Amino acid sequence: MRKYSKIISSVIVIFMVSLFATGCSSGHLAKDELGFIKLMNEMNKIETYQSNGEISLDIKEMPEDIMDDEALLVLDALKNYSIKYEIKQDITTMNYELSLFLNNKNNNQKILFMSMVSNGEIHYIKIDDMKKVISKFADVPRQEIDAAFAYAFGDAQYISFTNEQLIDFYLENLELSAVMSETELESFREGMEELLDPEKLLDKQEKIQKSYYPYLIKSANIYKNFDSGLDLISHDNNKYTLSISALDLLKLVESFLNYTIDHVTEVGEFYKTFIPFYFESANELYGGNMEIITQAQNELANLDVYIDQVVTEVNANKDQYKAMVTTTMAELRSELEKYAKDTKLTVELEKVNSSTYESSVMLNLDITDGGERMAFDFVTHNTTKVLKSFKATLPTKNVMDMEAFMERVNAQQYSKRDWNN
């Protein structure tokens, strides 16, 4: 089993590099590849929408040495249940209504186990829904569950919390103060506040897009003549399918690395400007208190000299470096053929009509090491419909805010200690 982590990492690296290579080779893209990227960008720009979908993990086989009693319970649940979701959201205001269901794969019956709603500033979790799941899977009478909820929440049906309370909750429960300085904690808090503030989040996204766009263009120009030699994407009417096998992708990775070696001078000049820009922008966008940024900035003075040395070395020994690529790919291909030849990633995008989109992701992981096998299918499917507008309907009755809930919990704990004494 020691090889599993190495092989999984290799597969993930291959997929990541391959998707990057497909996306950046804009000057040499086929019509289907351009259509896939255009549709993906179109879907990513939707701001107000209604989505429903399903997430499923189908376990085919797992190694015996990692299957303890708890793992067997999880495995049994994964075999019989998937997660379904329904969401309406306006990302410009962060209004949303979210429902999560456990779906029985055998009869397609679903159990609502969590509902959330928010206006972007206050979030509400419906606690009543949790009773159904607990009574379904826990060997506890429903009367006892009702009594426990009444003790903890009184007659409240919703717990509400603000963005500030959510941040405080994370900081307290993750115990970040033990591993972060006060300055780092403040930067972390500011980052969380920006993520939960729609105006700040959109402003930061716009800044990132504008600042990085020139470098994306430069990178695309360098790789404009790159040809993977693979037909990764097929097209049928309004549906695009990206299919990537781990073995087939080795050719793409090898071609990509060899192209980089042949254009190492242009790549080196690109990184001379991009690396300083990256750390400067990270410093500006994320607070400038991260230790890694400070350490990297101290070394930027010698960056050009180092890159020039690498470029000179590669240019003088291109055949040797290409031979290294060939050897490495051959070794990896041998391992994948032996252990993970059936691993595959498939992504499907479809524009059903002017306002409806469907997407699916299927990862088939199949790894064999000696007599043991790890095999599962991770599948997601999503249908998104564009909405003209959306505003969440917030609950007004039987709501307990986070502060009142914590006071109630602390009072109950104090009362219990007092009673025991």
NUKEDREN-202782 format. One record per residue (C-alpha): residue in three letters; x, y, z. Coordinates in pm, 1 decimal, decimal comma, m for minus. Layout:
BEGIN
ALA / X / Y / Z
...
END
This chain:
BEGIN
MET / 0,0 / 0,0 / 0,0
ARG / 300,0 / 233,5 / 25,2
LYS / 276,8 / 298,4 / m348,0
TYR / m79,8 / 431,0 / m332,0
SER / 7,3 / 780,7 / m216,2
LYS / 284,3 / 807,9 / m475,9
ILE / 62,4 / 685,3 / m758,6
ILE / m235,0 / 902,7 / m658,8
SER / m6,0 / 1205,4 / m642,3
SER / 134,1 / 1122,3 / m985,0
VAL / m214,3 / 1090,4 / m1133,6
ILE / m324,0 / 1423,2 / m985,1
VAL / m10,1 / 1596,4 / m1115,1
ILE / m72,8 / 1456,0 / m1461,3
PHE / m431,7 / 1577,8 / m1462,5
MET / m332,1 / 1924,2 / m1337,5
VAL / m51,7 / 1970,8 / m1590,9
SER / m268,5 / 1837,9 / m1870,4
LEU / m557,1 / 2071,6 / m1796,7
PHE / m312,9 / 2363,7 / m1772,9
ALA / m155,2 / 2269,6 / m2102,7
THR / m493,2 / 2237,4 / m2270,5
GLY / m602,5 / 2575,3 / m2139,9
CYS / m288,2 / 2772,1 / m2222,8
SER / m229,0 / 2650,6 / m2576,0
SER / m486,2 / 2894,5 / m2712,5
GLY / m308,3 / 2962,2 / m3039,3
HIS / m319,8 / 2597,5 / m3144,9
LEU / m652,1 / 2489,4 / m2998,9
ALA / m895,1 / 2292,2 / m3211,6
LYS / m1251,5 / 2408,4 / m3255,7
ASP / m1385,2 / 2166,1 / m2991,9
GLU / m1127,2 / 2278,9 / m2734,8
LEU / m1210,7 / 2644,4 / m2793,5
GLY / m1582,3 / 2565,4 / m2763,2
PHE / m1525,0 / 2379,6 / m2434,8
ILE / m1329,5 / 2669,3 / m2283,4
LYS / m1582,9 / 2924,9 / m2407,9
LEU / m1873,8 / 2731,8 / m2254,2
MET / m1684,8 / 2683,1 / m1926,6
ASN / m1616,1 / 3058,1 / m1904,9
GLU / m1980,4 / 3133,8 / m1988,0
MET / m2098,9 / 2911,5 / m1702,7
ASN / m1849,1 / 3063,8 / m1459,2
LYS / m1984,8 / 3413,3 / m1529,0
ILE / m2340,5 / 3331,4 / m1414,3
GLU / m2417,7 / 3547,3 / m1110,2
THR / m2778,7 / 3462,8 / m1019,6
TYR / m2888,6 / 3103,4 / m1054,5
GLN / m3071,4 / 2797,4 / m930,1
SER / m2877,2 / 2470,7 / m917,0
ASN / m2953,8 / 2116,8 / m819,6
GLY / m2721,4 / 1823,9 / m832,0
GLU / m2584,4 / 1506,0 / m683,4
ILE / m2247,4 / 1398,2 / m544,4
SER / m2176,1 / 1027,5 / m527,0
LEU / m1878,3 / 816,5 / m424,8
ASP / m1914,1 / 456,0 / m534,3
ILE / m1658,2 / 234,1 / m363,2
LYS / m1576,6 / m76,7 / m567,7
GLU / m1294,6 / m217,0 / m358,2
MET / m1069,6 / m99,8 / m75,1
PRO / m757,3 / m254,8 / 85,7
GLU / m833,2 / m462,8 / 391,2
ASP / m560,3 / m301,7 / 603,6
ILE / m741,5 / 35,2 / 610,0
MET / m1090,2 / m103,8 / 669,6
ASP / m1148,0 / m80,3 / 1046,1
ASP / m1498,3 / m81,3 / 1199,1
GLU / m1551,1 / 292,0 / 1149,7
ALA / m1430,3 / 275,1 / 789,7
LEU / m1670,7 / m12,5 / 723,6
LEU / m1961,8 / 198,1 / 851,6
VAL / m1860,7 / 484,9 / 624,8
LEU / m1816,3 / 245,8 / 333,0
ASP / m2162,6 / 102,2 / 389,0
ALA / m2313,5 / 452,3 / 394,0
LEU / m2129,9 / 549,9 / 74,6
LYS / m2254,6 / 237,7 / m100,5
ASN / m2616,1 / 316,8 / m22,0
TYR / m2633,8 / 696,7 / m9,8
SER / m2533,9 / 997,4 / m217,2
ILE / m2568,7 / 1367,1 / m139,4
LYS / m2816,7 / 1577,7 / m332,6
TYR / m2837,6 / 1954,4 / m311,8
GLU / m3059,6 / 2241,6 / m417,6
ILE / m2940,0 / 2600,0 / m409,7
LYS / m3053,4 / 2943,1 / m520,5
GLN / m2792,3 / 3216,6 / m505,6
ASP / m2704,9 / 3569,3 / m610,2
ILE / m2327,1 / 3588,7 / m579,2
THR / m2327,5 / 3969,3 / m604,6
THR / m2528,4 / 3999,8 / m280,5
MET / m2438,4 / 3658,4 / m131,7
ASN / m2809,4 / 3580,3 / m84,9
TYR / m2863,5 / 3206,1 / m90,2
GLU / m3098,5 / 2925,0 / 5,3
LEU / m2935,1 / 2582,4 / 35,4
SER / m3083,8 / 2240,2 / 106,1
LEU / m2877,7 / 1922,1 / 147,0
PHE / m3023,9 / 1572,2 / 123,7
LEU / m2908,9 / 1217,7 / 185,6
ASN / m3033,4 / 1020,0 / m113,7
ASN / m3095,9 / 647,0 / m97,1
LYS / m2939,6 / 503,7 / m414,2
ASN / m3162,9 / 196,7 / m401,0
ASN / m3504,0 / 367,7 / m403,7
ASN / m3406,0 / 730,5 / m478,7
GLN / m3575,6 / 854,1 / m161,4
LYS / m3404,2 / 1152,5 / m3,4
ILE / m3384,6 / 1282,7 / 352,2
LEU / m3337,5 / 1654,0 / 412,6
PHE / m3056,4 / 1689,5 / 667,6
MET / m2953,1 / 2053,4 / 643,5
SER / m3111,6 / 2380,2 / 530,5
MET / m2934,2 / 2715,2 / 525,3
VAL / m3046,5 / 3059,8 / 416,3
SER / m2866,8 / 3394,8 / 416,4
ASN / m2895,0 / 3755,0 / 304,4
GLY / m2517,0 / 3781,1 / 288,0
GLU / m2484,5 / 3923,7 / 638,4
ILE / m2684,2 / 3688,1 / 860,5
HIS / m2693,1 / 3310,6 / 808,0
TYR / m2961,7 / 3073,7 / 937,6
ILE / m2931,6 / 2697,0 / 989,6
LYS / m3249,3 / 2497,4 / 1038,0
ILE / m3179,6 / 2256,2 / 1322,7
ASP / m3505,8 / 2059,5 / 1295,4
ASP / m3380,7 / 1887,1 / 981,6
MET / m3094,3 / 1724,2 / 1169,8
LYS / m3336,8 / 1516,6 / 1377,6
LYS / m3441,2 / 1313,9 / 1072,7
VAL / m3089,2 / 1199,8 / 995,3
ILE / m3006,7 / 1122,2 / 1358,1
SER / m3323,6 / 915,0 / 1398,9
LYS / m3249,0 / 736,8 / 1070,3
PHE / m2895,4 / 627,1 / 1150,8
ALA / m2861,0 / 642,0 / 1529,5
ASP / m3002,6 / 367,3 / 1747,4
VAL / m3183,2 / 620,9 / 1967,1
PRO / m3562,3 / 656,7 / 2017,3
ARG / m3710,4 / 967,1 / 1850,7
GLN / m3845,7 / 1084,4 / 2187,9
GLU / m3494,3 / 1101,8 / 2329,3
ILE / m3372,7 / 1293,6 / 2024,1
ASP / m3657,7 / 1543,5 / 2061,1
ALA / m3579,6 / 1582,1 / 2431,5
ALA / m3209,3 / 1640,9 / 2362,9
PHE / m3287,0 / 1906,3 / 2102,1
ALA / m3535,8 / 2076,4 / 2332,5
TYR / m3273,8 / 2083,0 / 2607,0
ALA / m3009,6 / 2230,6 / 2375,6
PHE / m3220,5 / 2463,8 / 2163,3
GLY / m3548,4 / 2517,9 / 2347,2
ASP / m3824,8 / 2590,7 / 2094,6
ALA / m3582,3 / 2736,9 / 1838,7
GLN / m3598,9 / 2597,7 / 1486,8
TYR / m3313,4 / 2808,3 / 1350,2
ILE / m2972,0 / 2915,5 / 1475,7
SER / m2857,4 / 3244,8 / 1325,3
PHE / m2506,9 / 3388,2 / 1310,9
THR / m2338,6 / 3687,4 / 1155,0
ASN / m2021,4 / 3680,3 / 949,1
GLU / m1833,2 / 3815,0 / 1250,5
GLN / m1967,3 / 3539,6 / 1475,6
LEU / m1874,5 / 3277,7 / 1215,6
ILE / m1517,2 / 3408,5 / 1201,0
ASP / m1491,3 / 3411,7 / 1581,8
PHE / m1624,7 / 3054,7 / 1590,4
TYR / m1359,3 / 2934,9 / 1345,3
LEU / m1078,4 / 3117,7 / 1524,0
GLU / m1180,3 / 2972,6 / 1858,3
ASN / m1245,0 / 2613,7 / 1751,8
LEU / m948,2 / 2580,8 / 1515,6
GLU / m722,8 / 2706,1 / 1797,8
LEU / m520,7 / 2908,8 / 1549,5
SER / m377,0 / 3125,5 / 1826,6
ALA / m152,6 / 2831,9 / 1916,3
VAL / 16,6 / 2832,6 / 1575,5
MET / m25,1 / 3192,9 / 1454,4
SER / 108,3 / 3524,8 / 1575,3
GLU / m128,6 / 3813,9 / 1650,9
THR / m39,7 / 3973,8 / 1318,0
GLU / m109,5 / 3650,7 / 1130,9
LEU / m440,3 / 3605,1 / 1312,9
GLU / m542,8 / 3957,1 / 1214,9
SER / m453,3 / 3886,0 / 851,5
PHE / m652,4 / 3563,1 / 868,3
ARG / m951,8 / 3750,7 / 1010,5
GLU / m930,1 / 4015,6 / 737,8
GLY / m913,9 / 3745,3 / 473,3
MET / m1222,6 / 3573,8 / 614,6
GLU / m1407,7 / 3905,2 / 630,2
GLU / m1330,4 / 3969,0 / 264,2
LEU / m1449,8 / 3621,6 / 164,3
LEU / m1781,2 / 3679,3 / 342,3
ASP / m1830,3 / 4036,2 / 217,0
PRO / m1969,3 / 4032,1 / m140,2
GLU / m1843,9 / 4381,2 / m229,8
LYS / m1493,8 / 4318,3 / m99,0
LEU / m1484,7 / 3972,1 / m255,7
LEU / m1590,6 / 4095,5 / m599,7
ASP / m1349,4 / 4388,1 / m575,3
LYS / m1061,7 / 4153,1 / m494,0
GLN / m1157,1 / 3915,4 / m775,1
GLU / m1161,9 / 4206,0 / m1020,0
LYS / m820,5 / 4324,5 / m901,2
ILE / m675,9 / 3975,1 / m935,5
GLN / m818,6 / 3929,5 / m1285,3
LYS / m690,3 / 4266,2 / m1405,4
SER / m344,0 / 4224,3 / m1255,1
TYR / m289,9 / 3864,5 / m1371,5
TYR / m443,0 / 3900,9 / m1717,5
PRO / m128,3 / 4044,6 / m1887,3
TYR / 75,0 / 3750,2 / m1759,4
LEU / m183,4 / 3499,8 / m1882,5
ILE / m154,2 / 3659,9 / m2227,1
LYS / 226,8 / 3640,8 / m2213,8
SER / 211,0 / 3275,3 / m2110,3
ALA / m38,6 / 3196,9 / m2387,1
ASN / 188,8 / 3361,5 / m2642,4
ILE / 482,3 / 3148,5 / m2533,2
TYR / 277,9 / 2828,7 / m2572,5
LYS / 75,8 / 2938,9 / m2874,1
ASN / 233,9 / 2675,8 / m3101,2
PHE / 216,8 / 2393,7 / m2848,9
ASP / 38,1 / 2086,8 / m2983,3
SER / m39,8 / 1807,3 / m2741,3
GLY / m101,9 / 1556,5 / m3019,6
LEU / m410,9 / 1435,2 / m2832,1
ASP / m780,5 / 1481,9 / m2901,7
LEU / m898,1 / 1534,6 / m2545,0
ILE / m1231,3 / 1699,9 / m2623,3
SER / m1524,4 / 1579,8 / m2831,9
HIS / m1833,3 / 1774,2 / m2933,8
ASP / m2191,6 / 1662,4 / m2997,6
ASN / m2444,1 / 1942,7 / m3059,9
ASN / m2420,2 / 2165,8 / m2750,3
LYS / m2240,1 / 1908,1 / m2537,0
TYR / m1862,7 / 1897,0 / m2488,8
THR / m1679,4 / 1603,8 / m2330,3
LEU / m1324,5 / 1621,5 / m2194,5
SER / m1192,0 / 1270,0 / m2144,9
ILE / m849,1 / 1215,5 / m1988,1
SER / m690,8 / 879,0 / m1929,4
ALA / m383,9 / 868,3 / m1704,5
LEU / m186,2 / 670,8 / m1962,5
ASP / m283,7 / 884,9 / m2261,0
LEU / m185,1 / 1199,9 / m2075,6
LEU / 176,5 / 1099,3 / m2039,0
LYS / 224,6 / 1190,3 / m2402,3
LEU / 77,0 / 1535,5 / m2337,0
VAL / 298,8 / 1593,7 / m2032,1
GLU / 607,2 / 1482,3 / m2222,3
SER / 522,2 / 1710,7 / m2515,9
PHE / 455,8 / 2000,1 / m2281,8
LEU / 788,8 / 1961,8 / m2100,3
ASN / 982,6 / 1925,0 / m2424,6
TYR / 815,2 / 2236,4 / m2565,6
THR / 916,8 / 2423,7 / m2250,0
ILE / 1277,8 / 2309,8 / m2293,3
ASP / 1277,7 / 2429,4 / m2655,2
HIS / 1142,0 / 2770,2 / m2544,9
VAL / 1330,4 / 2799,2 / m2216,1
THR / 1465,0 / 3146,2 / m2302,2
GLU / 1113,5 / 3290,5 / m2339,8
VAL / 995,9 / 3101,9 / m2031,1
GLY / 1291,1 / 3238,4 / m1830,9
GLU / 1218,1 / 3597,5 / m1932,6
PHE / 854,2 / 3545,3 / m1836,7
TYR / 942,8 / 3428,2 / m1484,9
LYS / 1182,1 / 3720,0 / m1432,9
THR / 882,3 / 3951,0 / m1431,7
PHE / 611,1 / 3716,3 / m1309,8
ILE / 774,8 / 3593,8 / m987,6
PRO / 838,5 / 3944,9 / m844,5
PHE / 487,9 / 4047,0 / m952,7
TYR / 338,8 / 3739,4 / m784,6
PHE / 495,5 / 3809,6 / m446,0
GLU / 421,1 / 4179,6 / m469,9
SER / 55,1 / 4113,8 / m551,2
ALA / 30,3 / 3849,2 / m277,0
ASN / 176,8 / 4100,8 / m34,9
GLU / m79,8 / 4362,0 / m140,3
LEU / m382,0 / 4132,3 / m160,9
TYR / m323,3 / 3912,7 / 142,4
GLY / m166,8 / 4138,4 / 400,6
GLY / 207,7 / 4100,8 / 363,3
ASN / 252,4 / 3916,2 / 694,5
MET / 310,7 / 3568,0 / 562,7
GLU / 655,9 / 3441,1 / 647,7
ILE / 696,3 / 3269,2 / 312,5
ILE / 647,0 / 3598,7 / 127,8
THR / 909,9 / 3771,5 / 337,5
GLN / 1161,9 / 3494,1 / 283,2
ALA / 1097,0 / 3488,2 / m89,9
GLN / 1130,3 / 3864,3 / m124,6
ASN / 1474,4 / 3849,2 / 37,2
GLU / 1590,7 / 3622,9 / m241,7
LEU / 1440,6 / 3816,7 / m534,5
ALA / 1756,6 / 4026,1 / m569,7
ASN / 1935,2 / 3720,3 / m712,5
LEU / 1638,2 / 3596,0 / m913,2
ASP / 1752,7 / 3717,2 / m1256,3
VAL / 2100,2 / 3570,4 / m1207,3
TYR / 1956,6 / 3233,9 / m1104,3
ILE / 1709,8 / 3221,9 / m1396,4
ASP / 1986,4 / 3315,0 / m1642,7
GLN / 2198,6 / 3029,6 / m1507,6
VAL / 1911,4 / 2782,0 / m1550,9
VAL / 1833,3 / 2906,6 / m1902,0
THR / 2200,8 / 2884,4 / m2005,4
GLU / 2230,8 / 2535,4 / m1860,2
VAL / 1917,6 / 2407,5 / m2035,6
ASN / 2002,6 / 2570,7 / m2369,2
ALA / 2347,0 / 2411,8 / m2361,4
ASN / 2213,5 / 2065,6 / m2278,4
LYS / 1867,2 / 2044,0 / m2437,2
ASP / 1915,0 / 1686,3 / m2556,9
GLN / 2017,0 / 1571,8 / m2209,3
TYR / 1715,8 / 1736,2 / m2045,6
LYS / 1481,8 / 1589,9 / m2306,7
ALA / 1637,5 / 1249,3 / m2243,6
MET / 1564,6 / 1296,6 / m1871,7
VAL / 1203,1 / 1375,5 / m1957,0
THR / 1180,0 / 1064,9 / m2173,9
THR / 1329,2 / 844,7 / m1900,2
THR / 1102,1 / 989,2 / m1630,7
MET / 791,6 / 949,1 / m1847,3
ALA / 887,9 / 592,2 / m1930,8
GLU / 924,1 / 507,9 / m1560,9
LEU / 593,8 / 671,1 / m1477,7
ARG / 422,9 / 500,2 / m1771,2
SER / 551,8 / 164,9 / m1650,5
GLU / 409,5 / 226,2 / m1302,5
LEU / 76,9 / 350,3 / m1432,7
GLU / 40,8 / 54,9 / m1670,3
LYS / 105,1 / m176,1 / m1379,7
TYR / m92,3 / m5,5 / m1105,7
ALA / m339,4 / 250,4 / m1245,2
LYS / m406,6 / 192,5 / m1614,0
ASP / m785,2 / 222,4 / m1574,3
THR / m779,3 / 560,5 / m1397,9
LYS / m970,8 / 821,2 / m1594,5
LEU / m1124,8 / 1167,5 / m1562,0
THR / m1426,2 / 1277,5 / m1767,2
VAL / m1582,6 / 1625,0 / m1764,0
GLU / m1904,7 / 1699,4 / m1953,2
LEU / m2049,6 / 2045,9 / m2019,2
GLU / m2375,1 / 2111,4 / m2201,9
LYS / m2581,8 / 2418,3 / m2280,3
VAL / m2935,6 / 2279,2 / m2280,6
ASN / m3098,4 / 2608,1 / m2377,0
SER / m3035,4 / 2981,7 / m2343,4
SER / m3066,8 / 2972,3 / m1963,6
THR / m2996,4 / 2611,2 / m1861,3
TYR / m2661,4 / 2435,4 / m1828,8
GLU / m2561,5 / 2086,1 / m1723,7
SER / m2221,1 / 1964,1 / m1604,7
SER / m2078,6 / 1634,7 / m1485,3
VAL / m1745,3 / 1526,0 / m1343,9
MET / m1652,3 / 1156,8 / m1326,8
LEU / m1325,4 / 1042,5 / m1171,8
ASN / m1266,1 / 669,3 / m1203,7
LEU / m973,4 / 578,7 / m980,2
ASP / m848,9 / 220,8 / m1000,8
ILE / m514,0 / 134,9 / m841,8
THR / m376,1 / m211,9 / m783,6
ASP / m70,8 / m283,3 / m567,3
GLY / 17,9 / m649,2 / m548,5
GLY / m293,3 / m833,8 / m438,3
GLU / m468,8 / m524,0 / m304,5
ARG / m689,8 / m287,5 / m497,6
MET / m829,2 / 59,9 / m436,0
ALA / m1108,4 / 142,0 / m679,7
PHE / m1386,6 / 398,8 / m664,9
ASP / m1590,7 / 627,8 / m888,4
PHE / m1642,4 / 987,4 / m779,0
VAL / m1932,1 / 1137,7 / m974,2
THR / m2100,4 / 1478,4 / m963,0
HIS / m2384,5 / 1604,6 / m1177,2
ASN / m2525,2 / 1955,9 / m1173,6
THR / m2804,5 / 2142,4 / m1352,0
THR / m2795,4 / 2522,8 / m1337,9
LYS / m3069,4 / 2761,3 / m1447,8
VAL / m3009,8 / 3134,0 / m1479,1
LEU / m3239,3 / 3351,1 / m1263,9
LYS / m3324,7 / 3712,2 / m1342,0
SER / m3314,7 / 3798,5 / m972,3
PHE / m3314,8 / 3629,8 / m633,6
LYS / m3363,6 / 3743,4 / m275,2
ALA / m3356,4 / 3494,5 / 9,6
THR / m3661,2 / 3456,0 / 234,3
LEU / m3536,5 / 3478,7 / 592,3
PRO / m3706,8 / 3311,8 / 889,6
THR / m3865,9 / 3546,4 / 1142,7
LYS / m3994,1 / 3305,7 / 1410,2
ASN / m3828,7 / 3054,0 / 1640,5
VAL / m3480,5 / 3192,3 / 1572,3
MET / m3198,6 / 3181,7 / 1829,4
ASP / m2885,3 / 3378,9 / 1750,7
MET / m2540,5 / 3231,7 / 1806,7
GLU / m2463,2 / 3447,7 / 2108,1
ALA / m2783,0 / 3342,0 / 2286,9
PHE / m2717,1 / 2979,2 / 2199,0
MET / m2362,7 / 2988,3 / 2339,6
GLU / m2488,9 / 3157,1 / 2657,3
ARG / m2750,1 / 2882,7 / 2688,3
VAL / m2489,0 / 2607,7 / 2640,7
ASN / m2250,4 / 2765,2 / 2893,9
ALA / m2531,7 / 2807,1 / 3146,5
GLN / m2633,1 / 2442,2 / 3106,5
GLN / m2272,8 / 2326,6 / 3152,5
TYR / m2234,0 / 2545,8 / 3461,0
SER / m2563,2 / 2417,5 / 3602,5
LYS / m2456,9 / 2058,9 / 3543,6
ARG / m2121,3 / 2111,7 / 3719,7
ASP / m2298,1 / 2282,2 / 4010,1
TRP / m2545,6 / 1994,3 / 4037,3
ASN / m2268,8 / 1732,1 / 4034,4
ASN / m2086,9 / 1912,5 / 4314,0
END
